Structures are given as structure tokens and as C-alpha cells.
Amino acid sequence: MIADILNRMEKLGYKAEAVPFKHREKAISQQKRKLLISAILSFPLFWAMVSHFLSSGMQSFCVNILGITPKGL
């Protein structure tokens, strides 16, 4: 089945080859590591944005965008 696909691609003018499973497994583990590092480095910014939104931004969002006012206003 893989050979049929490769032959069809070569007939269309493209060059393709099957990637060994071991190489694919290594690439997947590298991508997982990059994702983890990105998540760790992004968390402080995410935390700052969420805390800012919840402390003061939520009330102004509700009043300005949704038209909802607290009972005290």
C-alpha cells in the first residue's frame, strides 16, 4: 500500500520516501518537549493576564460590553 502511494507520487513528478518509525518517534518526542517548554514559559504571561482581567477587567467588561451593572451602581 505504501509502495503504491509512493509510485503514484513519483508518476506525478514528486519525490517521496517512507520515513522509518524510529525517526518519526524521535520527531514526536522533540515536538512534545518543545510544547512543554512553551507552556512553561507562557504560563507567567497567561497568569498575569487572567489575574488582571479578574481583578478589574471583569467589572468593566460586564458594564461596557454586556450592559450589566452591579446592584450597587
C-alpha positions as CSV (number, residue, x, y, z in Angstrom):
1,M,0.0,0.0,0.0
2,I,2.8,2.5,0.9
3,A,4.7,1.4,-2.2
4,D,1.6,2.2,-4.4
5,I,1.3,5.7,-2.9
6,L,5.0,6.3,-3.4
7,N,4.8,5.1,-7.1
8,R,1.8,7.4,-7.7
9,M,3.6,10.4,-6.3
10,E,6.6,9.7,-8.4
11,K,4.4,9.5,-11.5
12,L,3.1,12.9,-10.6
13,G,6.6,14.3,-10.5
14,Y,7.2,14.4,-6.8
15,K,9.9,12.6,-4.8
16,A,8.9,10.8,-1.7
17,E,10.2,8.1,0.6
18,A,8.9,6.3,3.6
19,V,10.1,7.6,7.0
20,P,11.2,4.9,9.4
21,F,9.1,4.6,12.6
22,K,12.1,5.3,14.8
23,H,12.8,8.7,13.2
24,R,9.1,9.6,13.5
25,E,9.1,8.7,17.1
26,K,12.1,10.9,17.8
27,A,10.4,13.8,16.0
28,I,7.2,13.4,18.0
29,S,9.2,13.4,21.3
30,Q,11.0,16.6,20.2
31,Q,7.7,18.3,19.5
32,K,6.3,17.2,22.9
33,R,9.4,18.7,24.6
34,K,9.0,21.9,22.7
35,L,5.3,22.1,23.6
36,L,6.1,21.6,27.3
37,I,8.8,24.3,27.3
38,S,6.5,26.7,25.5
39,A,3.7,26.1,28.0
40,I,6.1,26.6,31.0
41,L,7.4,29.9,29.5
42,S,4.0,31.1,28.6
43,F,2.3,30.5,31.9
44,P,3.6,33.6,33.7
45,L,2.1,35.9,31.0
46,F,-1.1,33.9,31.0
47,W,-1.3,34.2,34.8
48,A,-0.7,38.0,34.6
49,M,-3.5,38.4,32.0
50,V,-6.0,36.3,33.9
51,S,-5.3,38.0,37.2
52,H,-5.6,41.4,35.7
53,F,-8.9,40.5,33.9
54,L,-10.4,39.0,37.1
55,S,-9.4,41.9,39.4
56,S,-10.5,44.9,37.5
57,G,-11.4,43.9,34.0
58,M,-14.4,41.7,34.7
59,Q,-16.5,44.5,36.1
60,S,-15.7,47.0,33.3
61,F,-16.3,44.2,30.7
62,C,-19.7,43.5,32.1
63,V,-20.7,47.2,32.3
64,N,-19.3,48.3,28.9
65,I,-19.8,45.3,26.7
66,L,-22.8,43.4,28.2
67,G,-24.6,46.3,29.7
68,I,-24.9,44.6,33.1
69,T,-24.5,46.8,36.1
70,P,-24.0,45.6,39.7
71,K,-26.8,46.3,42.1
72,G,-24.8,49.0,43.9
73,L,-24.4,51.1,40.8
